[in-house]
Each structure stands twice: as C-alpha cells, then as structure tokens.
Amino acid sequence: MIKVCGMREAENIREAEALGIDLMGFIFWPKSSRYVSERPAYLPKKCKRVGVFVDASLEDIRQHVTDYQLDIIQLHGQESPAFAKALKPLPVIKAFNIATAEDFRQTVAYEGIVDYFLFDSKGKAVGGNGKKFDWSALEAYHGETPFLLSGGIGPDDAESVISFHQPKCIGIDLNSRFEIEPALKDIPKLRQFVNQFHHE
C-alpha cells in the first residue's frame, strides 16, 4: 500500500492519483507548510482521502470529513485513545514518532481502538522531516495493529523498502523527499518509485 501525503494542488493531485496509489493525505494543521486551507479544485476519486490532523477538535475534524469527503482520519498529535474512539466509525491512523524500541510503549493504549499506526521519525517538525529512523527498531514492535512506515523515504529507497519485512507493515508513506516544494510532488520521481514498488 502506498500513501502520498501533503498534497494540495489540483493538477498535482490528479497526476499522483493516476499513478495508482492507495491513499492520499491532506494536512489540515495550520502550522504546516503543506496546510490545505481551502478545498482544491480537484480531489481524488480512485484512492482514499486521508485527513491529517494535529490536536484538532472533534468538531473541526468532523467538519473537514464533510467538506472533503474524507475516508480516513490520521491523528498526528497527542490525541488520546478516547479521542480516537470518538471518531468511529471512520477508520483512524494514529501516528507515532519513533527513535528507539522504547518508543513503541506509547502504542499499547491504542491497540484495538485505531485501525492503523503510522511510524514516523522523531524530528523538530510534526511529520515531513525528511529523515529516516532506524528501521531495525521495528523488530521490537509486537503489537497487533498493522502499520504504515513513514519518515524520510525517498526516490532512492525503493529497494530497501521492498526488502524490508515486518509482519504488520502494510505500506509506506511518501512525502517531503518527493517534493519540488512543500505540497508540490515531483511526479516523475513518484512514478519511478511507484512502478518499482509495484513490480516487485
């Protein structure tokens, strides 16, 4: 499964969708350089729409679900398990910043509540840091919740992503390393990566 996050421009959205990706992320956090402040002229129809929020209110999230016909909610802040549960029946992805095996402890409270985890690199920004964490730390993840691998995956990482195996890893999240500028993806680079990924 491939998720491309941080989209905003209509034509860029259309071109990325045509590559056959599974999920497309839209960031509704005002402090992000990829913030979506108004509805793009085109939204994807063939892949699922993911709304990314950081400590937003339930009301704000529900309004965006309606306005953008979101399929999945991604929580990237300090949201509690109870908060995630309140968003049901919509599927929920809960993001965690990972540096060492110890960081997986924070996931336990969300087991059985959220549908997916997203494991990102620890960094100054909330996502989109463009840096990888040590994937060998994922050997310490023994949870039941499937996850997406995120954090600094770039155009040259197709082989290492394909060769990475962890039973609960169901896909990858691509963002800043595929950008010409924030919220504008380099479609040829994405195409090459997606083709490589799908041909394995």
C-alpha positions as CSV (number, residue, x, y, z in Angstrom):
1,M,0.0,0.0,0.0
2,I,1.3,3.4,-0.9
3,K,0.2,6.7,0.7
4,V,1.3,10.0,-0.7
5,C,0.9,12.8,1.9
6,G,1.0,16.5,1.9
7,M,-1.0,17.2,-1.4
8,R,-2.7,20.5,-2.2
9,E,-2.6,21.4,-5.9
10,A,-5.4,20.2,-8.2
11,E,-3.3,19.1,-11.2
12,N,-0.6,17.6,-8.9
13,I,-3.4,15.6,-7.1
14,R,-4.8,14.4,-10.4
15,E,-1.3,13.3,-11.7
16,A,-0.4,11.5,-8.4
17,E,-3.7,9.7,-8.3
18,A,-3.1,8.4,-11.9
19,L,0.0,6.5,-10.6
20,G,-2.2,4.0,-8.9
21,I,-1.5,5.0,-5.3
22,D,-3.8,3.7,-2.5
23,L,-4.1,6.7,-0.1
24,M,-3.7,10.4,-0.5
25,G,-3.1,12.6,2.6
26,F,-4.3,16.2,3.1
27,I,-2.8,18.1,6.0
28,F,-5.3,20.3,8.0
29,W,-2.8,21.6,10.5
30,P,-2.4,25.4,10.1
31,K,1.3,25.4,11.1
32,S,2.3,23.0,8.3
33,S,3.9,24.3,5.1
34,R,1.6,21.8,3.4
35,Y,-1.6,23.1,5.1
36,V,-4.7,22.8,3.0
37,S,-6.7,26.0,3.8
38,E,-9.3,25.6,1.0
39,R,-10.7,22.8,-1.0
40,P,-8.6,22.1,-4.1
41,A,-10.4,22.3,-7.5
42,Y,-9.9,18.5,-7.8
43,L,-9.9,15.8,-5.2
44,P,-9.0,12.1,-5.8
45,K,-11.7,9.6,-6.7
46,K,-9.7,6.4,-7.2
47,C,-7.7,6.4,-4.0
48,K,-8.9,7.0,-0.4
49,R,-8.7,10.5,1.1
50,V,-6.8,10.8,4.4
51,G,-7.2,13.9,6.6
52,V,-4.2,14.6,8.7
53,F,-4.9,16.5,12.0
54,V,-2.7,17.6,14.9
55,D,-4.6,18.1,18.2
56,A,-7.7,19.4,16.4
57,S,-11.2,19.4,18.0
58,L,-13.7,16.7,17.2
59,E,-15.9,19.4,15.6
60,D,-13.1,20.6,13.3
61,I,-12.3,17.1,12.2
62,R,-16.0,16.2,11.5
63,Q,-16.4,19.4,9.5
64,H,-13.4,18.5,7.3
65,V,-14.8,15.0,6.9
66,T,-17.9,16.5,5.5
67,D,-16.2,19.2,3.4
68,Y,-13.6,16.9,1.8
69,Q,-15.5,13.6,2.0
70,L,-12.6,12.1,3.9
71,D,-12.3,8.3,4.1
72,I,-9.7,8.0,6.9
73,I,-8.5,10.2,9.7
74,Q,-4.8,10.4,10.7
75,L,-4.0,11.8,14.1
76,H,-0.5,13.2,14.4
77,G,-0.6,14.9,17.8
78,Q,-1.2,14.0,21.5
79,E,-4.7,12.7,20.9
80,S,-5.9,10.2,23.5
81,P,-7.3,6.7,22.8
82,A,-10.7,8.0,23.9
83,F,-10.5,10.8,21.3
84,A,-9.6,8.3,18.6
85,K,-12.6,6.1,19.6
86,A,-14.9,9.1,19.3
87,L,-14.1,9.4,15.6
88,K,-15.6,5.9,14.9
89,P,-16.9,4.5,12.6
90,L,-14.3,6.3,10.4
91,P,-11.0,4.4,10.2
92,V,-8.3,6.0,12.2
93,I,-4.5,6.1,11.7
94,K,-2.5,7.1,14.8
95,A,1.0,8.4,14.1
96,F,3.9,7.9,16.5
97,N,7.4,9.3,16.3
98,I,9.9,6.5,16.7
99,A,13.7,6.6,17.5
100,T,14.2,3.6,19.7
101,A,12.4,0.4,20.7
102,E,11.2,2.2,23.9
103,D,9.0,4.4,21.8
104,F,6.7,1.5,21.0
105,R,5.3,1.6,24.6
106,Q,3.1,4.5,23.7
107,T,1.2,2.4,21.1
108,V,-0.1,-0.1,23.6
109,A,-3.0,2.1,24.8
110,Y,-4.3,2.4,21.2
111,E,-4.4,-1.3,20.5
112,G,-7.9,-2.4,19.4
113,I,-9.0,1.3,19.1
114,V,-7.3,2.6,16.0
115,D,-7.2,0.8,12.7
116,Y,-3.6,1.5,11.8
117,F,-0.4,3.0,13.2
118,L,2.0,5.2,11.3
119,F,5.6,5.1,12.5
120,D,7.5,8.3,11.6
121,S,10.9,9.8,12.5
122,K,11.4,11.9,15.6
123,G,12.2,15.5,14.5
124,K,11.5,19.1,15.0
125,A,8.6,19.2,12.6
126,V,5.4,17.3,13.1
127,G,6.0,15.0,10.1
128,G,7.7,15.9,6.9
129,N,11.2,15.9,8.5
130,G,12.7,14.1,5.5
131,K,14.7,11.9,7.9
132,K,14.6,8.1,8.4
133,F,14.7,6.4,11.7
134,D,16.5,3.1,12.3
135,W,14.1,0.5,10.8
136,S,15.7,-2.3,12.8
137,A,13.9,-0.8,15.9
138,L,10.7,-2.2,14.3
139,E,11.9,-5.7,15.4
140,A,10.7,-4.6,18.9
141,Y,7.2,-3.9,17.7
142,H,5.0,-6.8,18.8
143,G,1.6,-5.1,18.6
144,E,-1.4,-6.4,16.7
145,T,-2.2,-3.2,14.9
146,P,-0.9,-3.0,11.3
147,F,1.2,0.0,10.4
148,L,2.5,2.3,7.7
149,L,6.2,3.1,7.5
150,S,7.0,6.8,7.2
151,G,9.8,9.2,7.7
152,G,12.3,10.3,5.0
153,I,11.6,7.6,2.4
154,G,13.0,9.0,-0.8
155,P,13.3,8.2,-4.5
156,D,16.4,6.1,-3.9
157,D,14.9,3.9,-1.2
158,A,12.7,1.6,-3.4
159,E,15.0,-1.4,-3.0
160,S,15.4,-1.0,0.8
161,V,11.6,-0.6,1.2
162,I,10.9,-3.7,-0.9
163,S,13.4,-5.8,1.0
164,F,12.1,-4.6,4.4
165,H,9.9,-7.2,6.0
166,Q,7.9,-6.9,9.2
167,P,4.7,-8.9,9.6
168,K,2.5,-5.9,10.5
169,C,3.9,-3.5,7.9
170,I,1.1,-2.9,5.3
171,G,2.6,0.0,3.4
172,I,4.6,3.2,3.2
173,D,4.0,6.9,3.4
174,L,5.8,9.2,1.0
175,N,6.1,13.0,1.4
176,S,8.9,15.5,1.7
177,R,11.6,13.6,-0.2
178,F,9.4,13.6,-3.3
179,E,8.8,17.3,-3.4
180,I,9.7,20.2,-5.7
181,E,8.5,22.5,-3.0
182,P,6.2,21.9,0.0
183,A,2.9,20.4,-1.1
184,L,4.0,20.0,-4.7
185,K,5.2,16.5,-5.6
186,D,7.7,15.6,-8.3
187,I,5.6,13.3,-10.4
188,P,8.4,11.6,-12.5
189,K,10.2,10.7,-9.3
190,L,7.0,9.4,-7.8
191,R,6.1,7.4,-10.9
192,Q,9.5,5.7,-11.0
193,F,9.3,4.8,-7.3
194,V,5.7,3.5,-7.6
195,N,6.5,1.4,-10.7
196,Q,9.5,-0.1,-8.9
197,F,7.4,-0.9,-5.8
198,H,4.5,-2.4,-7.8
199,H,6.7,-4.6,-10.0
200,E,8.2,-6.5,-7.0
